[in-house]
Structures are given as structure tokens and as C-alpha cells.
Amino acid sequence: MKEFETYLKTNAKLVEKNLSKWTGKIPNAPKILTDAMEYSLQAGGKRVRPVLVIATAEAFGKKAADVMPAACALEMLHTYSLIHDDLPCMDNDDLRRGKPTNHKVFGEDLALLAGDALLTYVFEVFAQNGKIKTIGAANTLAALQNFAHRAGASGMVGGQTSDVYAEGMSTQEAQSIRAEKLKKSSKKLADKSLRYFLLPPTAKETTPEAVLRYIHENKTGALIRASVETGALLAGAKGADLKHIQKYADCIGLVFQIVDDILDVTATTKQLGKSNSDAQNGKLTFVSLFGLEGSRKHAQLLIAKAQKALDSLKNVKRKNLAPLYGMAEFFKTRTY
Amino acid sequence: MKEFETYLKTNAKLVEKNLSKWTGKIPNAPKILTDAMEYSLQAGGKRVRPVLVIATAEAFGKKAADVMPAACALEMLHTYSLIHDDLPCMDNDDLRRGKPTNHKVFGEDLALLAGDALLTYVFEVFAQNGKIKTIGAANTLAALQNFAHRAGASGMVGGQTSDVYAEGMSTQEAQSIRAEKLKKSSKKLADKSLRYFLLPPTAKETTPEAVLRYIHENKTGALIRASVETGALLAGAKGADLKHIQKYADCIGLVFQIVDDILDVTATTKQLGKSNSDAQNGKLTFVSLFGLEGSRKHAQLLIAKAQKALDSLKNVKRKNLAPLYGMAEFFKTRTY
């Protein structure tokens, strides 16, 4: 475990150095905008997503430098989502990673624009990966398209949408909270079924468990999955190996969210660097549905599945798989 | 002129048909989100940007179908920028193209997310252009990277940032309006120079004219330029021809904005489909700086330059240049 933590820290630092390089390279923009982008990018965090890109690419025989632009893009995408999620019209949070949120420092309009600028820069930076000869244009374009799919309406933003309307579901207040929200929009929406707000039209059931699964698989899971897939696709992984590594990604993505839900209940605001707002807002969480012990057991089970998926990989450098095993273990045991 | 208007309408309809296909293809998202995305995408508009992608690609020997994904992506990018621009923390507009703005129908949170989802989908759709054999992955990736550059902090979002703080500059109220805005953000920003908010650090002067030029070249101009460049880069244009077509794009981009400023003063709310809010907000515009006649003369001059740039093109199908000449003329004479 100690070995993995060193790996995580070393690569996180490498990513941070490269993030600074990228934000330092933005010409023709008012300084307030690049300052706002940099403020949130440099606010810390574990850099789990870019390190997953690197670790997966290494497993498939590439080097960190081969996928560094895409790895940085993953972290920028994550950062934009936090800036927009903290806005007053969303979670209205004042603190993030122990520091005032972006709009508290730069104002709401600039926080909106800094998020938009980051989300756009994500793809400019990602595309740069095509100029690295060991990767090339075709693999980069395929990885970029898959990544955009996971980050958008079919993935992360879809999960965020459901999350906005799921507030209160665990406390049986869904109807009244939703009614309150709808007052702020047009009357036409009031007659729509719960499914319209919370789940894709293709969903088989509309239980709280189904909603929780959809939110977690997408709001958090999609980007964890995208990180692993990006590393794999850039490195040219395909066939059965791609399926196995996706299985791994799905499992650790869900573990990540379960641990988040556990920490929201058990950790202090100081440990989290933000307020424990999910429980307070009556949000649907693993803990509210399955209890602390049930959630921990669920996490154990998923870790075992993730490890099994790694065991099944064929065309990989097995000695380079240690960080991926370590990441799964780390997700389970992390306490901050 | 009539010929060009037919060309514009025919291609606009083609784009709209393809936009519907794309929004119909978004799996795994709550219906409220895809409805919100579609609401603004299908709210009309002249579809100038995607038609410019098509017209430029045709000039360089490709067909509309060869660049349709990228053309649709350009329109989606434009649409997301309108949704976010209309939000209460930005321009706080109730009407857009004669219909209630996105947040008036779906609420602020959903409008934010619909904009984010569209901006992400832009790149998923754009990347799809790489699968069209006449274009390929390399040209698509190069065009995508250039496009992201124009749409982000170095282009459109940079211009929007400056625009947010330039309110009131034409009426000598810049200081007090800026002070009011800064009250909503942190105190640290209050001591910064005007340049920090309005212009890139590399700008040579901080006059109202310099600010106006920066805003217009970027807030509107960058995306018009990106449309032309996208068509050209996908079609493999390079060297002197690429420079000439960029010159053309710069000129018509600026004409587009000058006409917008003129219409904001001379057209009715009904004609515009939105309120004439720029003049009311004391925004910096061509008309406020140069007067109506001065603005019209400036537009004439730019049209002539744009036509000259087209005259200079070498490796193009000259008979296919008519729509690009027509577009320049159209920008000058449009009254709606």
C-alpha cells in the first residue's frame, strides 16, 4: 500500500507540473479568466483520474509522457465539473478542498465562464495527444470521442441532472422538493413523471435503488471509467482486454462513490475540506439506503471483482499492473 | 442575393435535420436534459456558422455531407454559449429568438447543465467527422483542436469575460459598474487594474476602442472564424490559401458584429426576437463609439476586404465560391 501511495503522489506531482504548463500557455485571454481557471486547478485534490490514465496506459506498455496531455485533460474536466457544481444554482457550496469555492472568489459570472473555458480547453489539450508519435491521431480521436461520451449527457452530466432532482428521495420528501424546484421553472414540467427527471426513458424501474445506481454510475463512475478507458484506448487496447479493463473501471468507480458516501457521514468537515452537505440535503446515498455496514460490505465485494478483472487481462505487462491493483485497494481504505 | 438566400435556407434545413438526428441519438440521459438541449437547438436562428463550414469545405472541393458532423458541432457550440449567456448571473435575458430562454423553461440548474452537456456533445459529434473517409482522423483532429482554441479562453470565452466587465464603459460608468460587480466577488480583486478584467496581458493599449475590438474579435468573431477554418482544415487547405480564407473570416466576423450592434439600436424587440439589452445596459458597441453612419461605413470597408481575400484564393473551385461571396454581402444587408 505504501508503494502505491508513493506512486500516486509522484504521478500527481507530475500531473500538477504539467497542468501549470498548460494554463501558462493560454494566450489572448484576460488575466482574470486564466487566474480563475488556475485557482481551481491548483486547489489540490488527489489527481486520481489523471493517475488512472497513466497507470492504465503503462499497463498496456506506454509511458506516462505518452498520455500526459489526455491525463491533464481528465483533471481539467473534473475541475470544471466541481466549479459548476458549487454554483449557487446547483449545490451552493462555499468551501471546496478547504478553500473558498471559485464563485466566492471570482463571482458567479466568472466562475461560470472559467468552467466553460476549462471544459473547452479540455479538448484542445486532449487533441494535442495526437502529436505524440507513439499514440497518433487515430487512437487519440477514438479516445477523445469515447471520453466526451462519458463526460456528457450520456454520462457525467446525465448523472448530475438526476442528482439535482433526487434530493430528498431518501427522506420520502421527493415530491415536495421536486415541486419546489419546478416552481422556479415553467409549469409545463409539473405534470411529468418522476422518470422524466431522474432516469433515462429506457430504465427498467424507478425505485430509489435504481435512481441511486444511475446517479452514481454516471455522476462519479462515468469519469473514473473514462480515465481508465482513455489510458487503454490511447495505448491501443482492444477486444477482451478492453472489456476486462472496463469491468475493472466500473467496479472501482462505484467503490469510489460508496467511500465518498461513507466519508460524508463519518468524516469531519475539516477532513473533507468541504461541508457534509449530502446527508444534510437528504440526498440519496449508499449509506442512506444500505447503512454503513452494508455499504462497506458492498465495497469489499466490488474490490474483489475489480481484482478479478485485472487477473483476466492478457496482452499487458503484468509487472506494470501493480498501480491498478493498488488503486482499487486505495479506494477502499482512503480516509481523507 | 436571392440565390444566396436559397443556398442559406436549403443548407440551414439540412443542418436542422442532422441536429435532430444527433439529439435523437443521446442514450442513457434523463429526458428532461435532452429536452432542454433540444429546446434551444431547435429554437431557430440563421444557422450561419454551420453553413459557413459547409460553404468553405465546398470551396475546397468537399461536399456538405463530408463535413456535416463538424457543421452541427459548430451550431451546438453557438447554442450552448447562448444558453449560458442568458443565465441570471450573466445577461439575465428572458427572451431569445422570440421564445422564453432556456432557464425560464427548465430552471437555472438545468439550463446550466444543458449548456454543459451541449458543449461536451460538441466534441463527441465533431470527432465523428474522422470516420468520414474523405476527411479522416488527422484532418479532423487538427480542425477540432483549432476549433477548441477559438471557442475557449483564447477566443470566445475570453471575449465574453471582457464583455462582462466592459458594461458601462461607453457611458463613462465603467468604474462604478465594475465596483458593483466586484462586491459580489472577493475583495482581493478590487485593486487590480482595468486591464486585468478587460484585456490580455499582452494588449498594447487599454482604450475603449481596444476593448471593443478585443470583445468583438473574440466574443463573436472567433466562432465565425472557427467556422470558416473548420471547413478549410477538414478539406485539407493549407499555406497561402489558408491565410486568405482566414482573412476573409476575420472580416465577415467583424461585419457580423457591427450589424448586430446596428440592429440593437434600429430594430424592434419583435424583429430581434430578444430585448435590445446592449444599449440599455450601456454596453460598449460599435454604434456607441462610432455612430450609426460610421459603423455602416466600417462594415462596407470590411466587405470589400473580405471579397479581395476570396479573389486571392488559388487551389479552390472558383465556381463554388459564390456562397462565400454571398455570405459577406448577406451579413451587410441582413435586417433581421
Chai-1 contact restraints between the chains, C-beta under 6 A:
chainA,res_idxA,chainB,res_idxB,connection_type,confidence,min_distance_angstrom,max_distance_angstrom,comment,restraint_id
A,I26,B,A153,contact,1.0,0.0,6.0,A-B,restraint_1
A,I26,B,S154,contact,1.0,0.0,6.0,A-B,restraint_2
A,P27,B,S154,contact,1.0,0.0,6.0,A-B,restraint_3
A,N28,B,S154,contact,1.0,0.0,6.0,A-B,restraint_4
A,N28,B,P200,contact,1.0,0.0,6.0,A-B,restraint_5
A,A29,B,A153,contact,1.0,0.0,6.0,A-B,restraint_6
A,A29,B,S154,contact,1.0,0.0,6.0,A-B,restraint_7
A,A29,B,G158,contact,1.0,0.0,6.0,A-B,restraint_8
A,A29,B,P200,contact,1.0,0.0,6.0,A-B,restraint_9
A,P30,B,T161,contact,1.0,0.0,6.0,A-B,restraint_10
A,P30,B,S162,contact,1.0,0.0,6.0,A-B,restraint_11
A,K31,B,Y196,contact,1.0,0.0,6.0,A-B,restraint_12
A,K31,B,P201,contact,1.0,0.0,6.0,A-B,restraint_13
A,I32,B,Y196,contact,1.0,0.0,6.0,A-B,restraint_14
A,I32,B,F197,contact,1.0,0.0,6.0,A-B,restraint_15
A,L33,B,A153,contact,1.0,0.0,6.0,A-B,restraint_16
A,L33,B,T161,contact,1.0,0.0,6.0,A-B,restraint_17
A,C89,B,E108,contact,1.0,0.0,6.0,A-B,restraint_18
A,C89,B,D109,contact,1.0,0.0,6.0,A-B,restraint_19
A,M90,B,D109,contact,1.0,0.0,6.0,A-B,restraint_20
A,V105,B,S186,contact,1.0,0.0,6.0,A-B,restraint_21
A,F106,B,S185,contact,1.0,0.0,6.0,A-B,restraint_22
A,G107,B,K184,contact,1.0,0.0,6.0,A-B,restraint_23
A,G107,B,S185,contact,1.0,0.0,6.0,A-B,restraint_24
A,E108,B,C89,contact,1.0,0.0,6.0,A-B,restraint_25
A,D109,B,C89,contact,1.0,0.0,6.0,A-B,restraint_26
A,D109,B,M90,contact,1.0,0.0,6.0,A-B,restraint_27
A,D109,B,V164,contact,1.0,0.0,6.0,A-B,restraint_28
A,L113,B,V157,contact,1.0,0.0,6.0,A-B,restraint_29
A,L113,B,Q160,contact,1.0,0.0,6.0,A-B,restraint_30
A,L113,B,T161,contact,1.0,0.0,6.0,A-B,restraint_31
A,D116,B,V157,contact,1.0,0.0,6.0,A-B,restraint_32
A,A117,B,G152,contact,1.0,0.0,6.0,A-B,restraint_33
A,A117,B,A153,contact,1.0,0.0,6.0,A-B,restraint_34
A,A117,B,V157,contact,1.0,0.0,6.0,A-B,restraint_35
A,L119,B,L119,contact,1.0,0.0,6.0,A-B,restraint_36
A,T120,B,A148,contact,1.0,0.0,6.0,A-B,restraint_37
A,T120,B,A151,contact,1.0,0.0,6.0,A-B,restraint_38
A,T120,B,G152,contact,1.0,0.0,6.0,A-B,restraint_39
A,Y121,B,G152,contact,1.0,0.0,6.0,A-B,restraint_40
A,F123,B,F123,contact,1.0,0.0,6.0,A-B,restraint_41
A,F123,B,A148,contact,1.0,0.0,6.0,A-B,restraint_42
A,E124,B,Q145,contact,1.0,0.0,6.0,A-B,restraint_43
A,E124,B,A148,contact,1.0,0.0,6.0,A-B,restraint_44
A,E124,B,H149,contact,1.0,0.0,6.0,A-B,restraint_45
A,A127,B,L141,contact,1.0,0.0,6.0,A-B,restraint_46
A,A127,B,L144,contact,1.0,0.0,6.0,A-B,restraint_47
A,A127,B,Q145,contact,1.0,0.0,6.0,A-B,restraint_48
A,G130,B,L141,contact,1.0,0.0,6.0,A-B,restraint_49
A,A137,B,A137,contact,1.0,0.0,6.0,A-B,restraint_50
A,A137,B,A138,contact,1.0,0.0,6.0,A-B,restraint_51
A,A137,B,L141,contact,1.0,0.0,6.0,A-B,restraint_52
A,A138,B,A137,contact,1.0,0.0,6.0,A-B,restraint_53
A,L141,B,A127,contact,1.0,0.0,6.0,A-B,restraint_54
A,L141,B,G130,contact,1.0,0.0,6.0,A-B,restraint_55
A,L141,B,A137,contact,1.0,0.0,6.0,A-B,restraint_56
A,L141,B,L141,contact,1.0,0.0,6.0,A-B,restraint_57
A,L144,B,A127,contact,1.0,0.0,6.0,A-B,restraint_58
A,Q145,B,E124,contact,1.0,0.0,6.0,A-B,restraint_59
A,Q145,B,A127,contact,1.0,0.0,6.0,A-B,restraint_60
A,A148,B,T120,contact,1.0,0.0,6.0,A-B,restraint_61
A,A148,B,F123,contact,1.0,0.0,6.0,A-B,restraint_62
A,A148,B,E124,contact,1.0,0.0,6.0,A-B,restraint_63
A,H149,B,E124,contact,1.0,0.0,6.0,A-B,restraint_64
A,A151,B,T120,contact,1.0,0.0,6.0,A-B,restraint_65
A,G152,B,A117,contact,1.0,0.0,6.0,A-B,restraint_66
A,G152,B,T120,contact,1.0,0.0,6.0,A-B,restraint_67
A,G152,B,Y121,contact,1.0,0.0,6.0,A-B,restraint_68
A,A153,B,I26,contact,1.0,0.0,6.0,A-B,restraint_69
A,A153,B,A29,contact,1.0,0.0,6.0,A-B,restraint_70
A,A153,B,L33,contact,1.0,0.0,6.0,A-B,restraint_71
A,A153,B,A117,contact,1.0,0.0,6.0,A-B,restraint_72
A,S154,B,I26,contact,1.0,0.0,6.0,A-B,restraint_73
A,S154,B,P27,contact,1.0,0.0,6.0,A-B,restraint_74
A,S154,B,N28,contact,1.0,0.0,6.0,A-B,restraint_75
A,S154,B,A29,contact,1.0,0.0,6.0,A-B,restraint_76
A,V157,B,L113,contact,1.0,0.0,6.0,A-B,restraint_77
A,V157,B,D116,contact,1.0,0.0,6.0,A-B,restraint_78
A,V157,B,A117,contact,1.0,0.0,6.0,A-B,restraint_79
A,G158,B,A29,contact,1.0,0.0,6.0,A-B,restraint_80
A,Q160,B,L113,contact,1.0,0.0,6.0,A-B,restraint_81
A,T161,B,P30,contact,1.0,0.0,6.0,A-B,restraint_82
A,T161,B,L33,contact,1.0,0.0,6.0,A-B,restraint_83
A,T161,B,L113,contact,1.0,0.0,6.0,A-B,restraint_84
A,S162,B,P30,contact,1.0,0.0,6.0,A-B,restraint_85
A,V164,B,D109,contact,1.0,0.0,6.0,A-B,restraint_86
A,K184,B,G107,contact,1.0,0.0,6.0,A-B,restraint_87
A,S185,B,F106,contact,1.0,0.0,6.0,A-B,restraint_88
A,S185,B,G107,contact,1.0,0.0,6.0,A-B,restraint_89
A,S186,B,V105,contact,1.0,0.0,6.0,A-B,restraint_90
A,Y196,B,K31,contact,1.0,0.0,6.0,A-B,restraint_91
A,Y196,B,I32,contact,1.0,0.0,6.0,A-B,restraint_92
A,F197,B,P30,contact,1.0,0.0,6.0,A-B,restraint_93
A,F197,B,I32,contact,1.0,0.0,6.0,A-B,restraint_94
A,P200,B,N28,contact,1.0,0.0,6.0,A-B,restraint_95
A,P200,B,A29,contact,1.0,0.0,6.0,A-B,restraint_96
A,P201,B,K31,contact,1.0,0.0,6.0,A-B,restraint_97
